[in-house]
Amino acid sequence: MNIVKKLTVASMLCAIVATPSFAVAKTERDTIRVSFHEPSRYADIDYDGMNSEKGHQLVFEQIRSVFAETAHHWLPPSYQLEVTVLDIDLAGEYEPHRGANFPRVIKEIYSPRIKFDYRVLDADGEIVREGSETLRNDSFLSDPTRAIKGNQEVAYDVSQLIRDWGSKMKRDKLS
């Protein structure tokens, strides 16, 4: 009987602790919307080397997460960010002639790129800024943190492009 009470208390505590983070996630999703337009036409979202839906979803979730993380630093409260991703090209390439299980080949000539449209809306739903971006980093291999963090994220190099864009948005400040 004691074990049942302990489990019940533990379950209730987990529910209480989990509730605020759910609310934050819900607010974040309402504030930042990222959509992917015609992903079948993207240059390279092949994370796992097999062109799988699961691999693509891992890339999309990483991109959504980084836009949310970045916008958190510059987007004023009650504002919204809407992003439509038009193309993604992950750093490196799979070279089929090397065999089916060969890893992604990373060279300067295979630089990361992302193209997207964005709109920033104020609390009244009015557009305060909008634009189109094509971000690319031809010197991505010179990034000193890439060696450490490059294998920790699904789409590290594209994520860095978004983070750099977010830093620029923070410096430019919304009027």
QUILINBEL-V146185 format. One record per helix or strand. SS is the DSSP state (A for helix, B for strand). FROM is the first residue (numbers start at 1). LEN is the number of residues. Records with the same first field share a line. If there is no record, write none. Layout:
BEGIN
SS=FROM-LEN + FROM-LEN
END
This chain:
BEGIN
A=2-30 + 39-3 + 53-22 + 96-3 + 140-3 + 146-4 + 156-17
B=32-5 + 44-1 + 80-10 + 93-1 + 105-1 + 112-10 + 127-11
END
